[in-house]
Amino acid sequence: MILRMIEYDFAIGLEYAEKEEGIYQIRFPHSCVLYLRGDNPKDCMVLKLVFPDGQSVDYKVPVLRMQWYSLEELLEKNLVMLLPFYIIRYEKLREQLEMDGTLRKELYTEYRNIERYLEKLFLQNGQEKSFRDMMELINRITGYIFSKSEKIKEGLGEIMGGQVLELESDRLIKKGEQIGLARGSIEKLAELVAKRMRKGDTAEQIAELLEEDQQLIQKIYTLIQENGIDCEASVISERVLEK
């Protein structure tokens, strides 16, 4: 890991290198490594850089671990992106949590506090998408950690929104599929309406014959009159969905 870190830091430093008084300076960023699991007390990684003239410099990268932070600290410091990974600290307590109702209640209390915090941070500020995405991530990680612990998974699921919330991208995909289905249905209706119009039927007669909503048939009927009896059904469908 330390070799990767110096590689990343050097690349960033090189990108923003500056020349001062005729000498280039490379400033390394303030990087750190965050471990989601483990409780090793070591708080720093060290790599010794040895130069051809004998100079040496200790390159140090601070180490942070999720286990070192209580929920109160995460909320106080607004470390929002760490909240989905908070559940990992309970990974080794799965069996105990499944059997111990009191311990489960303590876990649920923490997650009610997380939910209230996210609601205040996102929902009360009109950031519905951010709230939905964060809840989705929490649910996915929780589901993975407790995939075989039904009681815990069910309890956390109820607290964090019941069912898994949709990501915006998923919602838009589903909306697109629904629009696609609607477009296909309306195209077929437009073809049938045009066919009956050639026979001289009125909108009311066509709606009754096809057993379809009269307002929808009237809309299609009017659009065909405006655009011509030979207008493509796909064009009529698009116009119907626009209105």
Secondary structure as the mmCIF struct_conf table of DSSP 4:
data_model
#
loop_
_struct_conf.conf_type_id
_struct_conf.id
_struct_conf.beg_label_comp_id
_struct_conf.beg_label_asym_id
_struct_conf.beg_label_seq_id
_struct_conf.end_label_comp_id
_struct_conf.end_label_asym_id
_struct_conf.end_label_seq_id
HELX_RH_AL_P HELX_RH_AL_P1 ILE A 2 GLU A 15
TURN_TY1_P TURN_TY1_P1 TYR A 16 TYR A 16
STRN STRN1 GLU A 18 GLU A 20
TURN_TY1_P TURN_TY1_P2 GLU A 21 GLY A 22
STRN STRN2 ILE A 23 GLN A 25
HELX_LH_PP_P HELX_LH_PP_P1 ARG A 27 PRO A 29
STRN STRN3 VAL A 33 TYR A 35
BEND BEND1 LEU A 36 ARG A 37
STRN STRN4 CYS A 44 VAL A 50
TURN_TY1_P TURN_TY1_P3 PRO A 52 ASP A 53
BEND BEND2 GLY A 54 GLY A 54
STRN STRN5 SER A 56 ARG A 65
HELX_RH_3T_P HELX_RH_3T_P1 MET A 66 TRP A 68
HELX_RH_AL_P HELX_RH_AL_P2 LEU A 71 GLU A 76
TURN_TY1_P TURN_TY1_P4 LYS A 77 ASN A 78
HELX_RH_3T_P HELX_RH_3T_P2 VAL A 80 LEU A 93
HELX_RH_AL_P HELX_RH_AL_P3 ARG A 94 MET A 99
HELX_RH_AL_P HELX_RH_AL_P4 GLY A 101 LEU A 121
TURN_TY1_P TURN_TY1_P5 PHE A 122 PHE A 122
HELX_RH_3T_P HELX_RH_3T_P3 LEU A 123 ASN A 125
TURN_TY1_P TURN_TY1_P6 GLY A 126 GLY A 126
HELX_RH_AL_P HELX_RH_AL_P5 GLU A 128 ILE A 145
TURN_TY1_P TURN_TY1_P7 PHE A 146 LYS A 148
HELX_RH_AL_P HELX_RH_AL_P6 GLU A 150 ILE A 159
TURN_TY1_P TURN_TY1_P8 MET A 160 GLY A 161
BEND BEND3 GLY A 162 GLN A 163
HELX_LH_PP_P HELX_LH_PP_P2 VAL A 164 LEU A 167
HELX_RH_AL_P HELX_RH_AL_P7 GLU A 168 ARG A 198
TURN_TY1_P TURN_TY1_P9 LYS A 199 GLY A 200
HELX_RH_AL_P HELX_RH_AL_P8 ALA A 203 LEU A 210
TURN_TY1_P TURN_TY1_P10 GLU A 211 GLU A 211
HELX_RH_AL_P HELX_RH_AL_P9 GLN A 214 ASN A 227
TURN_TY1_P TURN_TY1_P11 ILE A 229 ASP A 230
BEND BEND4 CYS A 231 CYS A 231
HELX_RH_AL_P HELX_RH_AL_P10 ALA A 233 GLU A 242
#
